[in-house]
Amino acid sequence: MRPNFAKAATVAMVLVGSVGISGCATKGYVNQQIATVNSRIDTIDGRVRTVEGTSGQALTQAQAAAGQAQQNAQRSTRSTAASMVLTSRCSSRRSVSSVGRAVKLSVANRLH
C-alpha cells in the first residue's frame, strides 16, 4: 500500500500546485503590471504639466497685450480729445500765433 500512497500524494501535490499557479497572479507579475501603468501615468502627468505651463504663459502674455492695448486706446482718446479742443479754440480766431502753435504741440506731445 505504500507505493499507492506515494503516487497519490505526488498526484495530489501536482494538482494543487497546478491549480495554485494557474489561478493566481504572482507578486512579480502584479508588480510588473503596476510598474507599467505607473510609467504611463508619469508620462501623461509630465505632458499635462507642460501644457499647464505653456497655457499659463500664453494667458500671461494675452493679459499683458490686453492691458497695453487698453492703455494705447486711452492715450489715443486723450490725444484726439486734446487735439479737438485745441483745434476748435484756435479755429475760432482768425490767425494762430507761433506761441499758440508751440503750446498746442507741447500739449499734444505730452499726451502721446
C-alpha distances in whole Angstrom, upper triangle without the diagonal:
4,6,5,6,9,10,11,12,14,16,17,18,20,21,22,24,26,27,28,30,32,33,35,37,37,40,41,42,43,46,47,48,50,51,52,54,56,57,59,60,62,63,65,66,68,69,70,72,74,75,76,78,80,81,82,84,85,86,88,90,91,92,94,96,96,98,100,101,102,104,106,107,108,110,112,113,115,116,117,119,121,122,123,125,127,128,129,131,132,133,135,138,140,139,136,137,135,134,133,131,129,128,126,125,124,122,120,119,118,116,114
4,5,5,6,9,10,11,12,14,15,17,18,20,21,22,24,26,27,29,30,32,33,36,35,37,39,40,41,43,44,46,47,49,50,52,53,55,57,58,59,61,63,64,65,67,68,70,72,73,74,76,78,79,80,82,83,84,86,88,89,90,92,94,95,96,98,99,100,102,104,105,107,108,110,111,113,114,115,117,119,120,121,123,125,126,127,129,130,131,134,136,138,137,134,135,133,132,130,128,127,126,124,122,121,120,118,117,115,114,112
4,5,5,6,9,10,11,12,14,15,17,18,20,21,23,24,26,27,29,30,32,34,34,36,38,38,40,42,43,44,46,48,49,50,52,53,55,56,58,60,61,62,64,66,67,68,70,72,73,75,76,77,79,81,82,83,85,87,88,89,91,92,93,95,97,98,99,101,103,104,105,107,108,110,112,113,114,116,118,119,120,122,123,124,126,128,129,130,132,135,136,135,133,134,132,131,129,127,126,125,123,121,120,119,117,115,114,113,111
4,5,5,6,8,10,10,12,14,15,16,18,20,21,22,24,26,27,28,30,33,33,36,37,37,39,41,42,43,45,47,48,49,51,53,54,55,57,59,60,61,63,65,66,67,69,70,71,73,75,76,77,80,81,82,84,86,86,88,90,91,92,94,96,97,98,100,101,102,104,106,107,108,110,112,113,114,116,117,118,120,122,123,124,126,128,128,131,133,135,134,131,132,131,130,128,126,125,124,122,120,119,118,116,114,113,111,109
4,5,5,6,8,10,10,12,14,15,16,18,20,21,22,24,26,27,28,31,31,33,35,35,37,39,40,41,43,45,46,48,49,51,52,54,55,57,58,59,61,63,64,65,67,69,70,72,73,74,75,78,79,80,82,84,85,86,88,89,90,92,94,95,96,98,100,100,102,104,105,106,108,110,111,112,114,116,117,118,120,121,123,125,126,127,129,131,133,132,130,131,129,128,126,124,123,122,120,118,117,116,114,112,111,109,108
4,5,5,6,9,10,11,12,14,15,16,18,20,21,22,24,26,27,30,29,31,33,33,35,37,38,39,41,43,44,46,47,49,50,52,53,55,56,58,59,61,62,64,66,67,68,70,72,73,74,76,77,78,80,82,83,84,86,88,89,90,92,93,94,96,98,99,101,102,104,105,107,108,109,111,113,114,115,117,119,120,121,123,124,125,128,130,132,131,128,129,127,126,124,122,121,120,118,116,115,114,112,111,109,108,106
4,5,5,6,9,10,11,12,14,15,16,18,20,21,22,24,26,28,28,31,32,32,34,37,37,38,41,42,43,45,46,48,49,51,52,54,55,57,58,60,61,63,65,66,67,69,71,71,73,75,76,77,79,81,82,83,85,87,87,89,91,92,93,95,97,98,100,101,103,104,106,107,108,110,112,113,114,116,118,118,120,122,123,124,126,129,131,130,127,128,126,125,123,121,120,119,117,115,115,113,111,110,109,107,105
4,5,5,6,9,10,10,12,14,15,16,18,20,21,22,24,27,27,30,31,32,33,36,37,37,39,41,42,43,45,47,48,50,51,53,54,55,57,59,60,62,64,65,66,68,69,70,72,74,75,76,78,80,80,82,84,85,86,88,90,91,92,94,96,96,98,100,101,102,104,106,107,108,110,112,113,114,116,117,118,121,122,123,125,127,129,128,126,127,125,124,122,120,119,118,116,114,113,112,110,109,107,106,104
4,5,5,6,9,10,10,12,14,15,16,18,20,21,23,25,25,27,29,29,31,33,34,35,37,39,40,42,43,45,46,47,49,51,52,53,55,57,58,59,61,63,64,66,67,68,69,72,73,74,76,78,79,80,82,83,84,86,88,89,90,92,94,95,96,98,99,100,102,104,105,106,108,110,111,112,114,115,117,119,120,121,123,125,127,126,124,125,123,122,120,118,117,116,114,112,111,110,108,106,105,103,102
4,5,5,6,9,10,10,12,14,15,16,18,20,21,24,23,26,27,28,30,32,32,34,36,37,38,40,42,43,44,46,47,49,50,52,54,55,56,58,60,61,62,64,66,67,68,70,71,72,74,76,77,78,80,82,83,84,86,87,89,91,92,93,95,97,98,99,101,102,103,105,107,108,109,111,113,114,115,117,119,119,122,124,126,125,122,123,121,120,119,117,115,114,112,111,110,108,106,105,104,102,100
4,5,5,6,9,10,11,12,14,15,16,18,20,23,23,26,27,27,29,31,32,33,35,37,38,39,41,42,44,45,47,48,50,51,53,54,55,57,59,60,61,63,65,66,67,69,71,71,73,75,76,77,80,81,82,84,86,86,88,90,91,92,94,96,97,98,100,101,102,104,106,107,108,110,112,113,114,116,117,118,120,123,125,124,121,122,120,119,118,116,115,114,112,110,109,107,106,104,103,101,99
4,5,5,6,8,10,11,12,14,15,16,18,21,21,24,26,26,27,30,31,32,34,36,37,38,40,41,42,44,46,47,48,50,52,53,54,56,58,59,60,62,64,64,66,68,69,70,72,74,75,76,78,79,80,82,84,85,86,88,90,90,92,94,95,96,98,100,101,102,104,106,107,108,110,111,113,115,116,117,119,121,123,122,120,121,119,118,116,114,113,112,110,108,108,106,104,103,102,100,98
4,5,5,6,8,10,10,12,14,15,17,19,19,21,23,23,25,27,28,29,31,33,34,35,37,39,40,41,43,45,46,47,49,51,52,53,55,57,58,60,61,62,63,66,67,68,70,72,72,74,76,77,78,80,82,83,84,86,88,88,90,92,93,94,96,98,99,100,102,104,105,107,108,109,111,113,114,115,117,119,121,120,118,119,117,116,114,112,111,110,108,106,105,104,102,100,99,97,96
4,6,5,6,9,10,10,12,14,16,18,18,21,22,22,24,26,27,28,30,32,32,34,36,37,39,40,42,43,45,46,48,49,51,52,54,55,56,58,60,61,62,64,66,67,69,70,71,73,75,76,77,79,81,82,83,85,86,87,89,91,92,93,95,97,98,99,101,102,103,105,107,108,109,111,113,113,116,118,120,119,116,117,115,114,113,111,110,109,107,105,104,103,101,99,98,96,94
4,5,5,6,8,10,11,12,14,17,18,21,23,22,24,26,27,27,30,32,32,33,36,37,38,40,42,43,44,45,48,49,50,52,54,55,56,58,59,60,62,64,65,66,68,70,70,72,74,75,76,78,80,81,82,84,85,86,88,90,91,92,94,96,97,98,100,101,102,104,106,107,108,110,112,112,115,117,119,118,115,116,115,114,112,110,109,108,106,104,103,102,100,99,97,95,94
4,6,5,6,9,10,11,12,15,16,19,21,20,22,24,25,26,28,30,31,32,34,36,37,38,40,41,42,44,46,47,48,50,52,53,54,56,58,58,60,62,63,64,66,68,69,70,72,73,74,76,78,79,80,82,84,84,86,88,89,90,92,94,95,96,98,100,101,102,104,105,106,109,110,111,113,115,117,116,114,115,113,112,110,108,107,106,104,102,102,100,98,97,95,94,92
4,6,5,6,9,10,11,13,13,16,18,18,19,22,23,23,25,27,28,30,31,33,34,36,37,39,40,41,43,45,46,48,50,51,52,54,56,56,58,60,61,62,64,66,67,68,70,72,72,74,76,77,78,80,82,83,84,86,87,89,91,92,93,95,97,98,99,101,102,103,105,107,108,109,111,114,115,115,112,113,111,110,108,106,105,104,102,100,99,98,96,95,93,92,90
4,5,5,6,8,10,13,13,17,18,17,19,22,22,22,25,27,27,29,31,32,33,35,37,38,39,41,43,44,45,47,49,50,51,53,54,55,57,59,60,61,63,65,66,67,69,70,71,73,75,76,77,79,81,81,83,85,86,87,89,91,92,93,95,97,98,100,101,102,104,106,107,108,110,112,114,113,111,112,110,109,107,105,104,103,101,99,99,97,95,94,93,91,89
4,6,5,6,8,12,13,16,18,17,18,21,22,22,24,26,27,28,30,32,33,34,36,38,38,40,42,43,44,46,48,49,50,52,54,54,56,58,59,60,62,64,64,66,68,69,70,72,74,75,76,78,80,80,82,84,85,86,88,90,91,92,94,95,96,98,100,101,102,104,106,106,109,111,113,112,109,111,109,108,106,104,103,102,100,98,98,96,94,93,92,90,88
4,6,6,6,9,10,13,15,15,16,19,20,20,22,24,25,26,28,30,31,32,34,35,36,38,40,41,42,44,46,47,48,50,52,52,54,56,57,58,60,62,63,64,66,67,68,70,72,73,74,76,78,78,80,82,83,84,86,88,89,90,92,94,95,96,98,99,101,103,104,105,107,109,111,110,108,109,107,106,104,102,101,100,98,96,95,94,92,91,89,88,86
4,6,6,8,8,12,13,12,14,17,17,17,20,22,22,24,26,27,28,30,32,33,34,36,38,39,40,42,44,45,46,48,50,50,52,54,55,56,58,60,61,62,64,66,66,68,70,71,72,74,76,77,78,80,81,83,85,86,87,89,91,92,93,95,97,97,99,101,102,103,105,108,110,109,106,107,105,104,102,100,99,98,96,94,94,92,90,89,88,86,84
4,6,8,10,13,14,13,14,17,18,17,20,22,22,23,26,27,28,29,32,33,34,35,37,38,39,41,43,44,45,48,49,50,51,54,54,55,58,59,60,61,64,65,65,67,69,70,71,74,75,76,78,80,80,82,84,85,86,88,90,91,92,94,96,96,98,100,101,102,104,107,108,108,105,106,104,103,102,100,99,98,96,94,93,92,89,88,87,85,83
4,7,10,13,15,13,14,17,18,17,19,22,22,22,25,27,27,28,31,32,33,34,37,38,38,40,43,43,44,47,48,49,50,53,53,54,56,58,59,60,62,64,64,66,68,69,70,72,74,74,76,78,79,80,82,84,85,86,88,90,91,92,94,95,96,99,100,101,103,105,107,106,104,105,103,102,101,99,98,96,94,93,92,90,88,87,86,84,82
4,6,9,12,10,10,14,15,14,16,19,19,20,22,24,25,26,28,30,30,32,34,35,36,38,40,41,42,44,46,46,47,50,51,52,54,56,56,58,60,61,62,64,66,67,68,70,71,72,74,76,77,78,80,82,83,84,86,87,88,90,92,93,94,96,98,98,101,103,105,104,101,103,101,100,98,96,95,94,92,90,89,88,86,85,83,81,80
4,7,8,6,7,10,11,11,13,15,16,17,19,20,21,22,25,26,27,28,31,32,33,35,37,38,39,41,42,43,44,47,48,49,51,53,53,55,57,58,59,61,63,64,65,67,69,69,71,73,74,75,77,79,80,81,83,85,86,87,89,90,92,94,95,96,98,100,102,101,98,100,98,97,95,93,92,91,89,87,86,85,83,82,80,78,77
4,5,5,6,9,10,11,12,14,16,17,18,20,22,23,24,26,28,29,31,32,33,35,37,38,39,41,43,44,45,47,48,49,51,53,54,55,57,59,60,61,63,64,66,68,69,70,72,74,75,76,78,79,81,82,84,85,86,88,90,91,92,94,95,96,99,101,103,102,99,100,98,97,95,93,92,91,89,87,87,85,83,82,81,79,77
4,5,5,6,9,10,11,12,14,15,16,18,20,21,22,24,26,26,28,30,31,32,35,36,37,38,41,42,42,45,46,47,49,51,52,53,55,57,58,59,61,62,63,65,67,68,69,71,73,74,76,77,78,80,82,83,84,86,88,89,90,92,93,94,97,99,101,100,97,98,96,94,93,91,90,89,87,85,84,83,81,79,78,76,74
4,5,5,6,9,10,10,12,14,15,16,19,20,21,23,25,25,27,29,30,31,33,35,36,37,39,41,42,43,45,46,48,50,51,52,54,55,57,58,60,61,63,64,66,67,69,70,72,73,75,76,77,79,81,82,83,85,87,88,89,91,92,93,96,98,100,99,96,96,94,93,92,90,88,87,86,84,83,82,80,78,77,75,73
4,5,5,6,9,10,11,13,14,15,17,19,20,22,23,24,26,28,29,30,32,34,35,37,38,39,41,43,44,45,47,49,50,51,53,54,55,57,59,60,62,63,65,66,68,69,71,72,74,75,76,78,80,81,82,84,86,87,88,90,91,92,95,97,99,97,95,96,94,93,91,89,88,87,85,83,82,81,79,77,76,75,73
4,5,5,6,9,10,11,12,14,16,16,18,20,21,22,24,26,27,28,30,32,33,35,36,37,38,41,42,43,45,47,48,49,51,52,53,55,57,58,59,61,63,64,65,67,68,70,71,73,74,76,77,79,80,82,83,84,86,88,89,90,92,95,97,95,93,94,92,91,89,87,86,85,83,81,80,79,77,75,74,72,71
4,5,5,6,9,10,10,12,14,15,16,18,20,20,22,24,25,26,28,30,31,33,35,36,37,39,40,41,43,45,46,47,49,51,52,53,55,56,58,59,61,62,64,65,67,68,70,71,73,74,76,77,79,80,82,83,85,86,87,89,91,93,95,94,91,92,90,89,87,85,84,83,81,79,78,77,75,73,72,71,69
4,5,5,6,9,10,11,13,14,15,17,19,20,21,23,25,26,27,29,30,32,34,35,36,38,39,41,42,44,45,47,48,50,51,53,54,56,57,59,60,62,63,65,66,68,69,71,72,74,75,76,78,80,81,82,84,86,87,88,90,92,94,93,90,91,89,88,87,84,83,82,80,78,77,76,74,73,72,70,68
4,5,5,6,9,10,11,13,14,16,17,18,20,22,23,25,26,28,29,31,32,33,35,37,38,39,41,43,44,45,47,48,49,51,53,54,55,57,59,60,62,63,64,66,68,69,70,72,74,75,76,78,79,80,82,84,85,86,88,91,92,91,88,89,88,87,85,83,82,81,79,77,76,75,73,71,70,69,67
4,5,5,6,9,10,10,12,14,15,16,18,20,21,22,24,26,26,28,30,31,32,35,36,37,39,41,42,43,45,46,47,49,51,52,53,55,57,58,59,61,62,64,65,67,68,70,71,73,74,76,77,78,80,82,83,84,86,88,90,89,86,87,86,84,83,81,80,79,77,75,74,73,71,69,68,66,64
4,5,5,6,9,10,10,12,14,15,16,19,20,21,23,24,25,27,29,30,31,33,35,36,37,39,40,42,44,45,46,48,50,51,52,54,55,57,58,60,61,63,64,66,67,69,70,72,73,75,76,77,79,81,82,83,85,87,89,88,85,86,84,83,82,80,78,77,76,73,73,71,69,68,67,65,63
4,5,5,6,9,10,11,13,14,16,17,19,20,22,23,25,26,28,29,30,32,33,35,37,38,39,41,43,44,45,47,49,50,51,53,54,56,57,59,60,62,64,65,66,68,69,70,72,74,75,76,78,80,81,82,84,86,88,87,84,85,83,82,81,79,77,76,75,73,72,70,68,67,66,64,62
4,5,5,6,9,10,11,12,14,16,17,18,20,21,22,24,26,27,28,31,32,33,35,36,37,39,41,42,43,45,47,48,49,51,52,53,55,57,58,59,61,63,64,65,67,68,70,72,73,74,76,78,79,80,82,84,86,85,82,83,81,80,79,77,76,75,73,71,70,69,67,65,64,62,60
4,5,5,6,9,10,10,12,14,15,16,18,20,21,22,24,25,27,29,30,31,33,35,36,37,39,40,42,43,45,46,47,49,51,52,54,55,57,58,60,61,62,64,66,67,68,70,72,73,74,76,77,78,81,83,85,84,81,82,80,79,77,75,74,73,71,69,68,67,65,63,62,60,58
4,5,5,6,9,10,11,13,14,15,17,19,20,21,23,25,26,27,29,30,32,33,35,36,38,39,41,42,44,45,47,48,50,51,53,54,56,57,59,60,61,63,65,66,67,69,71,72,73,75,76,77,80,82,84,82,79,80,78,77,76,74,72,72,70,68,67,66,64,62,61,59,57
4,5,5,6,9,10,11,12,14,16,17,18,20,21,23,24,26,27,29,30,32,33,35,36,38,39,41,42,43,45,47,48,49,51,53,54,55,57,58,59,61,63,64,65,67,69,70,71,73,74,75,78,80,82,81,78,79,77,76,74,72,71,70,68,66,66,64,62,61,60,58,56
4,5,5,6,9,10,10,12,14,15,16,18,20,21,22,24,26,27,28,30,31,33,35,36,37,39,40,42,43,45,46,47,49,51,52,53,55,57,58,59,61,62,64,66,67,68,70,72,73,74,76,78,80,79,76,77,75,74,73,71,70,68,67,65,64,62,60,59,58,56,54
4,6,5,6,9,10,11,12,14,15,17,18,20,21,23,24,26,27,29,30,31,33,35,36,38,39,41,42,44,45,46,48,50,51,52,54,55,57,58,60,61,63,65,66,67,69,71,72,73,75,77,79,78,75,76,74,73,71,69,68,67,65,63,62,61,59,57,56,55,53
4,5,5,6,9,10,11,13,14,16,17,19,20,22,23,24,26,27,29,31,32,33,35,37,38,39,41,43,44,45,47,48,49,51,53,54,55,57,59,60,61,63,65,66,67,69,70,71,74,76,77,76,73,74,72,71,70,68,66,66,64,62,61,60,58,56,55,53,51
4,5,5,6,9,10,11,12,14,15,16,18,20,21,22,24,26,27,28,30,31,33,35,36,37,39,41,42,43,45,46,47,49,51,52,53,55,57,58,59,61,63,63,65,67,68,69,72,74,76,74,72,73,71,70,68,66,65,64,62,60,60,58,56,55,54,52,50
4,5,5,6,9,10,10,12,14,15,16,18,20,21,23,24,26,27,29,30,31,33,35,36,37,39,41,42,43,45,46,48,49,51,52,54,55,57,58,60,61,62,64,66,67,68,70,73,74,73,70,71,69,68,67,65,64,63,61,59,58,57,55,53,52,50,48
4,5,5,6,9,10,11,12,14,15,17,19,20,21,23,24,26,27,29,30,32,33,35,36,38,39,41,42,44,45,47,48,50,51,53,54,55,57,59,60,61,63,65,66,67,69,71,73,72,69,70,68,67,65,63,62,61,59,57,56,55,53,51,50,49,47
4,5,5,6,9,10,11,12,14,16,17,18,20,21,22,24,26,27,28,30,32,33,35,36,37,39,41,42,43,45,47,48,49,51,52,53,55,57,58,59,61,63,64,65,67,69,71,70,67,68,66,65,64,62,60,59,58,56,55,54,51,50,49,47,45
4,5,5,6,9,10,10,12,14,15,16,18,20,21,22,24,26,27,28,30,31,33,35,36,37,39,40,42,43,45,46,47,49,51,52,53,55,57,58,59,61,62,63,66,68,70,69,66,67,65,64,62,60,59,58,56,54,54,52,50,49,48,46,44
4,5,5,6,9,10,10,12,14,15,17,18,20,21,23,24,26,27,29,30,32,33,35,36,38,39,41,42,44,45,46,48,50,51,52,54,55,57,58,60,61,62,65,67,69,67,64,65,63,62,61,59,58,56,55,53,52,50,49,47,46,44,42
4,5,5,6,9,10,11,12,14,16,17,18,20,21,23,24,26,27,29,30,32,33,35,36,38,39,41,42,43,45,47,48,49,51,53,54,55,57,59,60,61,63,65,67,66,63,63,61,61,59,57,56,55,53,51,50,49,47,45,44,43,40
4,5,5,6,8,10,10,12,14,15,16,18,20,21,22,24,26,27,28,30,31,33,34,36,37,39,41,42,43,45,46,47,49,51,52,53,55,57,58,59,61,63,65,64,61,62,60,59,58,56,55,54,52,50,49,48,45,44,43,41,39
4,6,5,6,9,10,10,12,14,15,16,18,20,21,22,24,26,27,29,30,31,33,35,36,37,39,40,42,43,45,46,48,49,51,52,54,55,57,58,60,62,64,63,60,61,59,58,57,55,53,52,50,49,48,46,44,43,42,40,38
4,6,5,6,9,10,11,12,14,15,17,18,20,21,23,24,26,27,29,30,32,33,35,36,38,39,41,42,44,45,47,48,50,51,53,54,55,56,59,61,63,61,58,59,57,56,55,53,51,50,49,47,46,44,42,41,40,38,36
4,5,5,6,9,10,11,12,14,15,17,18,20,21,22,24,26,27,28,30,32,33,35,36,37,39,41,42,43,45,47,48,49,51,53,53,54,57,59,61,59,56,57,55,55,53,51,50,49,47,45,44,43,41,39,39,37,34
4,5,5,6,9,10,10,12,14,15,16,18,20,21,22,24,25,27,29,30,31,33,35,36,37,39,40,42,43,45,46,47,49,51,52,53,55,57,59,58,55,56,55,54,52,50,49,48,46,44,44,42,40,39,38,36,34
4,5,5,6,9,10,11,12,14,15,17,18,20,21,23,24,26,27,29,30,32,33,35,36,38,39,41,42,44,45,46,48,50,51,52,54,56,58,57,54,55,53,52,51,49,48,46,45,43,42,40,38,37,36,34,32
4,5,5,6,9,10,11,12,14,15,17,18,20,21,23,24,26,27,28,30,32,33,34,36,38,39,41,42,43,45,47,48,49,50,53,55,56,55,52,53,51,50,48,46,45,44,42,40,40,38,36,35,34,32,30
4,5,5,6,9,10,10,12,14,15,16,18,20,21,22,24,26,27,28,30,31,33,34,36,37,39,41,42,43,45,46,47,48,51,53,55,53,51,52,50,49,47,45,44,43,41,39,39,37,35,34,33,31,29
4,5,5,6,9,10,10,12,14,15,16,18,20,21,23,24,26,27,29,30,31,33,35,36,37,39,41,42,43,45,46,47,50,52,54,53,50,51,49,48,46,45,44,42,40,39,38,36,34,33,32,30,28
4,5,5,6,9,10,11,12,14,15,17,18,20,21,23,24,26,27,29,30,32,33,35,36,38,39,40,42,44,45,46,48,50,52,51,48,49,47,46,44,43,41,40,38,37,36,34,32,31,30,28,26
4,5,5,6,9,10,11,12,14,15,16,18,20,21,22,24,26,27,28,30,31,33,34,36,37,38,40,42,43,44,47,48,50,49,46,47,45,44,42,40,39,38,36,34,34,32,30,29,28,26,24
4,5,5,6,9,10,10,12,14,15,16,18,20,21,22,24,25,27,28,30,31,33,35,36,37,39,41,42,43,45,47,49,48,45,46,45,44,42,40,39,38,36,34,34,32,30,29,28,26,24
4,5,5,6,9,10,11,12,14,15,17,18,20,21,23,24,26,27,29,30,32,33,35,36,37,39,40,42,44,46,48,47,44,45,44,43,41,39,38,36,35,33,32,30,28,28,26,24,22
4,5,5,6,9,10,11,12,14,15,17,18,20,21,22,24,26,27,28,30,32,33,34,36,38,39,40,42,44,46,45,42,43,41,40,38,36,35,34,32,30,30,28,26,25,24,22,20
4,5,5,6,9,10,10,12,14,15,16,18,20,21,22,24,26,27,28,30,31,32,34,36,37,38,41,42,44,43,40,41,40,39,37,35,34,33,31,29,29,27,25,24,23,21,19
4,5,5,6,9,10,10,12,14,15,16,18,20,21,22,24,26,27,29,30,31,33,35,36,37,39,41,43,42,40,41,40,39,37,35,34,33,30,29,29,27,24,24,23,20,19
4,5,5,6,9,10,11,12,14,15,17,18,20,21,23,24,26,27,29,30,32,33,34,36,38,40,42,41,38,39,38,37,35,33,32,30,29,27,26,24,23,22,21,18,17
4,5,5,6,9,10,11,12,14,15,16,18,20,21,22,24,26,27,28,30,32,32,34,36,38,40,39,36,37,35,34,32,30,29,28,26,25,24,22,20,19,18,16,14
4,5,5,6,9,10,10,12,14,15,16,18,20,21,22,24,26,26,28,30,31,32,35,37,39,38,35,36,35,34,32,30,29,28,26,24,24,22,20,19,19,16,14
4,5,5,6,9,10,11,12,14,15,16,18,20,21,23,24,25,27,29,30,31,33,35,38,37,34,35,34,33,31,29,29,27,25,24,24,21,19,19,18,15,14
4,5,5,6,9,10,11,12,14,15,16,18,20,21,22,24,26,27,28,30,32,34,36,35,32,33,32,30,28,27,26,24,22,21,21,18,16,16,15,12,11
4,5,5,6,9,10,10,12,14,15,16,18,20,21,22,24,26,26,28,30,32,34,33,30,31,30,29,27,25,24,23,21,19,19,17,15,14,14,11,9
4,5,5,6,9,10,10,12,14,15,16,18,20,21,22,24,25,26,29,31,33,32,30,31,30,29,27,25,25,24,21,20,20,18,15,16,16,12,11
4,5,5,6,9,10,11,12,14,15,17,18,20,21,23,24,25,27,29,32,31,28,30,29,28,25,24,24,22,19,19,19,16,14,15,14,10,10
4,5,5,6,9,10,10,12,14,15,16,18,20,21,22,24,26,28,30,29,26,27,26,25,22,21,20,19,16,16,15,13,11,11,10,7,6
4,5,5,6,9,10,10,12,14,15,16,18,20,21,22,24,26,28,27,25,26,25,25,22,20,20,19,16,15,16,13,11,12,12,8,8
4,5,5,6,9,10,11,12,14,15,16,18,20,21,23,25,27,27,24,26,26,25,22,21,21,19,16,17,17,14,12,14,13,10,10
4,5,5,6,8,10,11,12,14,15,17,18,20,21,23,26,25,22,24,24,22,19,19,19,16,14,14,14,11,9,11,10,7,9
4,5,5,6,9,10,11,12,14,15,16,18,20,22,24,23,20,21,21,20,17,16,16,14,11,11,12,9,6,9,9,6,7
4,6,5,6,9,10,10,12,14,15,16,18,20,23,22,20,22,21,21,18,16,17,16,12,13,14,11,9,12,13,9,10
4,5,5,6,9,10,11,12,14,15,17,19,22,22,19,21,22,21,17,17,18,15,12,14,15,11,10,13,13,10,12
4,5,5,6,8,10,11,12,14,16,17,20,19,17,18,18,17,14,13,14,12,9,11,11,8,7,11,10,8,11
4,5,5,6,8,10,10,12,14,16,18,17,15,17,17,16,13,12,13,11,8,9,11,9,7,11,12,10,11
4,6,5,6,9,10,10,12,15,17,17,15,18,18,18,14,14,16,14,11,13,15,12,11,14,15,13,15
4,5,5,6,9,10,11,13,16,16,14,17,18,17,13,13,15,13,10,13,14,11,11,15,15,13,16
4,5,5,6,8,10,11,14,13,11,13,14,13,9,9,11,9,7,10,11,9,9,13,14,13,15
4,5,5,6,9,10,12,12,10,13,14,14,11,10,13,12,9,11,14,12,11,15,16,15,17
4,5,5,6,9,12,13,12,15,17,16,13,13,16,14,12,15,17,15,14,18,19,18,20
4,6,6,7,11,11,10,12,15,14,10,12,14,12,10,14,16,14,14,18,19,18,20
4,5,6,8,8,6,9,12,12,8,9,12,11,9,13,15,14,14,17,19,18,20
4,5,7,8,8,12,14,15,11,12,15,15,12,15,18,17,17,20,22,21,22
4,7,9,10,13,16,16,13,14,17,16,15,18,20,19,19,23,24,23,25
4,6,7,10,13,14,11,13,16,15,14,18,20,19,20,23,24,24,26
4,7,10,13,15,12,14,17,17,16,19,21,21,22,24,26,26,28
4,6,10,11,10,11,14,15,14,16,19,19,20,22,24,24,26
4,7,8,6,7,10,11,10,13,15,16,16,19,20,21,23
4,5,5,6,9,10,11,13,14,16,17,19,20,22,23
4,5,5,6,9,10,11,12,14,15,16,18,20,21
4,5,5,6,9,10,10,12,14,15,17,19,20
4,5,5,6,9,10,11,12,14,16,17,19
4,5,5,6,9,10,11,12,14,16,17
4,5,5,6,9,10,10,12,14,16
4,5,5,6,9,10,11,12,14
4,5,5,6,9,10,11,13
4,6,5,6,9,10,11
4,5,5,6,9,10
4,5,5,6,9
4,5,5,7
4,5,5
4,6
4
